[in-house]
Amino acid sequence: MKRLYVSQKELPVLTLFTKDLCPLCDEAKEALVPYMDRFVLEQVDITLPENLAWCDRYKHDIPVFHFNRHFLMMHRVNLKKLEMYLNKFEQENSKIK
């Protein structure tokens, strides 16, 4: 008999649209450090051929963040906005269980 273990806490995905040598992206990631246990950080390199659509859309705006696949913020981390989205997600998730 196989047993499946599911994480007690499901985390939202914070997607960072970035590229190599992006000082603003590095600064943004540094600002996120205190929150890293509350989301999964996914990084999308917009310079890769498979991400051409994202490059066309965001090449002048990185860093850009999506929260669970929806636009959240660009240029700089807005900690108040991030905190609001995290709190809302956590409240909704706690009601489900």
Secondary structure as UniProt FT lines:
FT   STRAND          13..18
FT   HELIX           23..32
FT   HELIX           33..38
FT   STRAND          40..45
FT   TURN            46..47
FT   HELIX           49..51
FT   HELIX           52..58
FT   TURN            59..61
FT   STRAND          64..67
FT   TURN            68..69
FT   STRAND          70..74
FT   HELIX           79..96
//
